[in-house]
């Protein structure tokens, strides 16, 4: 059993004005608060409670109500290159058929019989007591409209692979290349104290004197 639709939910719409008269039209505009998790989780999305502007066209057809619309909102996320916060405007278009529960694909009244295969109904959305819920359609549309890899700007250079500095803040940033063949010796030399270097030099000199004798 699914929960009954609540007409007080801003994403639930009433089709009673259309009736079941094919060809009847209704245009609606509504600003609603964004539901939770509207977007691509941990990447980019519309914050919960942010305004979402909806423009809808409801058309009555034989089998139900065809809903065509556009949603506009401001999404927030993180640049995948430099990890800086970003904002972007999202505009999502959608079209969905909400079927009458007692009508088949041709709009004819259909009475379910025990044992009927319900697999075809899993992907269909239905009108319940003259109401339909736009939220699942809105979620799908927004996810498709958002970038999978958002960037703060198209030419964002990202971060330095060696030290992590944001390259857009320091265009001339670079590191001197070190020959890997000398890197180990350089590291050893840097790790020795000045006294250790002198002792080692003295020891090497003593060895040389003995070899000459």
C-alpha positions, 0 to 999 in steps of 0.5 A: 500500500502506498501513502495517499497523496497530500494536496497540501504538498506543493509538488502535488497538483490537482487535475479536477479542473481539467476533468476527463475531457480530452483536449482540455488545457491548464497552465500553471506557475508555481515556486516551491521549496526544493525537496531533500537531495535534489541533484547528484549526491556529493557532487552538485545539487539544489539545496533543500528549501531553495526556491524552484520555479515551475512552469507547467502545461497540463493537457487532458488526453484519453489515458490521463494527463500529459504534463509538460514543464520547465524547472529553474533553480540555483544549484551548488557544488564543488569544482572537480578541478580546484575543489572550490565552491561553485553555483550554477543556474539549472534549467530542466525541461520535462514531459510525463504522462500521468495515467488514470488508474482505470485506463489502459494505454489507449485510454479505455477503461480497464479493470485489473483481474487477479493475476494480471502482470503488473510489471508494465505499471512499475514505470508508469505514474498514476493520477490518484483521486485527481492528484499527481505527484511531480516530485519523481519527475522533477528529480529525474529532470534536474539530475539529467540537467546537471553536469556530472563533473561541474567546474567553476570555469571552463578553463579552470587549471585545477591544483598543483599536483605537487603541492596542491596550490590553486593554479588560478591564483598563481598562474606562474606557479611551478617547481624546479625539475630535479634529476631523479638520479641525483635526488637520493644523493641530494636527500642524503646530503641534506640530512647530514649535520655540518659536523657529520660532513666535516668528520666524513671529509676528514675520514676520507682524507685519512684513508687517502693518506694511508693509501699513498703510503 
